[in-house]
Amino acid sequence: MDNSLVRPHFFDDPSVPDLLPADVRWGFTRSGILLVRHYTHWIAHSKGVVGPFMERNWPGLSWKECMHAFATTGIWIKGGQHWTGLELAPHVHEFHILHDGATRVISHINES
């Protein structure tokens, strides 16, 4: 079995894709991206929730580095009902941060 495709995180957590290519250091599902956005709330910061959440799912990735990668990749669209004024672009299925620091967006695939 190719261990580069084995998910190195908690199998019951939907925040991280089940399988990650070898060039991916950190991977996010759509729900994982939305959870990171949720933790931008000041209450989560003040209660110390962000650190353990990030460390459990994406060991070694700081919240600031993560948010910077999201912002520079353009996965957010303006508007929407969320208090941040940002909505996740509808085509985003997964988001990868590669070992070299580059990013990759995996779009929804038409399965029909």
Protein Blocks (a to p, Z undefined) as FASTA:
>chain_A
ZZklpccbdfklckbcfbdcfklmbdcdfklmmmmmmmmpmklmmnommmmmmmmmmghi
afklmmmmmmmnopaceedjbfnlpacdfklmbdcddfkopacddddddfZZ
